[in-house]
Structure formats: structure tokens, C-alpha cells
Amino acid sequence: MQKVINYTSKDLAKKILVILFTGLTGAVGLNYFLIPANVFSAGMTGIAQIAEHLLSNAGLSVDTGILIFLLNVPVFILGFIKLGKSAMILSFANVISMSFFTTLVPVGQVTDNVLMNAITGGVLLGIGAGLSLKFGFTTGGLDIVSLLLSKTTGRTVGNYMMLLNGLIVVVAGFFFTWESALYTIITIFTMSTVVDYVHTSHQKMTAFVNTNKSTEMCAALNSELLRGLTVIPARGGFSSSEREVIMIVFTRYELYTLKQVVAHVDPNSFTNIVATDSVVGTFLTQDEQNLIKKSQVSK
């Protein structure tokens, strides 16, 4: 099926700005708040912080930004092999941005209050992570590891993310102090809260698209998203005009694409997006979607 949305240079420019902004806020959060206070971040960034401390104690000086990049390289190689390049390119660019700015921004200290450092660092890192998800990519690291483990074992991505971040807390307490571990929990909680605020944390969502162009909208959505659509007849309560509402259930990573399609086809439409707790029935996984896409290309 022919694509109806050709993403413009303006759209790409927005994503590049988000990547640069994520790198800068992440670097400031690390170098001005978390690192001076010996508080650790979630994900691969937290592992890089711990590795930097351990190497420093062994007499080796390696910048945290460089470690962030080096630790993510094997993860992205696996991601390219198992998940496909389209899902990885922007996420890898995000990691490069984070590594670059963390190396560029000098380590400083705004306050010696550890609690304020833990909260502020978590907010800055959470803003970048939330914006990344909002624009359809990730900050890499443990997000990808959790996804790969989930595909292998069948357990949820959330379970693995909690487990891996929990290990970071334990390691922080074991090798440093349990006070650092407790403040790390505060940072991880703050990050999660900010991500939820900037971008929904629910894995699945439901959109109700109220439009006068239901035929064109369905065709466009079918072209860009491999999700089932339900067309519901509706009537305007104020205008009494007949129209149709399109219902579609999708994942949070597809939210940006859906918004782009709706705005392109009918800028005057009204879309209500709600969190979906669970889905009973057929819901295509990423692997199933990739198989369908390959079969469509081969035809």
C-alpha cells in the first residue's frame, strides 16, 4: 500500500532539535546534579555512572559521556539485528547526543543538598526521555535491553525495566552507600513521574478520531499503522451534522505517527486519546507487523 504521509524536512528538524535538547538537559542533569551528589540515574546512564566511579577507584579516568556511548554500542547492534534499523537510528542519535553533551558540559555543583540534586537531576533526565518517547524514539540502553528480553521470554517490558533499574539501586548501595541507593530511588521515581507527565506511560492507547473525512482518514491510518479500525456513525450535538468517529487502539510509540496522519488528512478533526488498561483479542506485536510489512513489499 502506498504511503500517504511523506515526512518533511520540518518534521525531521523537530526530531533533531528534540535529540539535541535531550542531550543537553541530560548532560546538565548528570554533571551539575547527580554526579556531584553521588546519586545515580536510571538505565544505561546509571550504569555508566557506576562504571565511571569504579574505574576511577581503580586509577582509570574515563568520562561518563564516553562510557554512555560505549555501553550502548553493543545494545544497539543487537537492536539493529533483532528490531530493525528504523526503530534504532533516531534512538542511537539520541545516545550520541547525550554522550557528546555529557563530555562537553563540565562537572559543576549548584547545591550541596543531596535531595534537591536527586530531584532536579531526575526532572531534567525525565524531560528528555519523555520528549523522546513523544516523538517516536527512545533514549536507548535498558529500554532496548528490556524489549529484547521481553521478546525472548514473553514477559512484559515493564517488568524487566523495574528489575534492571532495581539492580542499579542495589549495586549503588553495595559499592557506595545505601544512602546513595535511597536517593537513586528518588531520582528514578522522579524521572518516571516526569516521563508520565510529558508522555503517557501506558503501553496501549485508544484514539477516537471525529472527522468528516472518514474514508480518507481510514486509508491514511491503514497505510501508516498496522492497526484495526472501527468506524462509528455519529451526529454532532450542536450542529446535528452527520459524521463518523474512527476508533483505533495502538501503542504509545505509534502516538506521534497517528497525530501526524490525523493532522495531515483533516486538520479540522477532533481526536480524543485515552489510556487503555488492557486489550482482549488480537493485537499485532512488532514482529507480526514486520512480517506483514515484508509481505506487502514483496507483492
C-alpha angles and dihedrals in degrees: 000000000000118000115246098192119067106187109230132223086255090060092048090048090056091053092048090051090050090050092051092045091049091051093049097046091044092051092049091047091052102038099038102034120012103036096047090049096046090239119141132222128226123263128008091336089063091048089051090052092051092046091050091053093048093047090047090054088051091054097259120122114206122161116243091231092058091049091051089056096043094048091049096050097078090042092055093045088058089044092054090050098043105028105028133251098269091066094045110043099076092038090054090049087053091055092048090052091049092048093047097049093042088056093043100046111076121233111257140154129239098177137002091219103113094200092053090048092051093049097042093046090050091050094051094047091044093053091056094045092048094049090048091055090045090058095046106263139082140233089249124223117082092009088068094039090052091048092050092048090048092053090049100046104023094236119129124274090233092058092055094045090053091047095049094044088047089056089054089055092049093047091048090053095044099047099032125013133313087234088063088050092053092050088047088058088054091051093049091047091049091049092051092049093050092047088052090051096048095038131008116264094208113112094215129040138180125221126198108199113197107198145150089217101061095147094053091041094052091049092050094046091048089052096051104029127041093216133121118256130209118198113207121192111234141174126212112250093213104030097030087218118150117244141144134247119215116210119200132171116208143152125271091250089062095053095094092050092049092052091050092051094047093048091048097049100038119005089181094058124111119226127191114196118193136177116259116213097196142344125222114199136022116351116164118238122216091260092052091049091051091052092052092047091051092050091050092051093049093054 
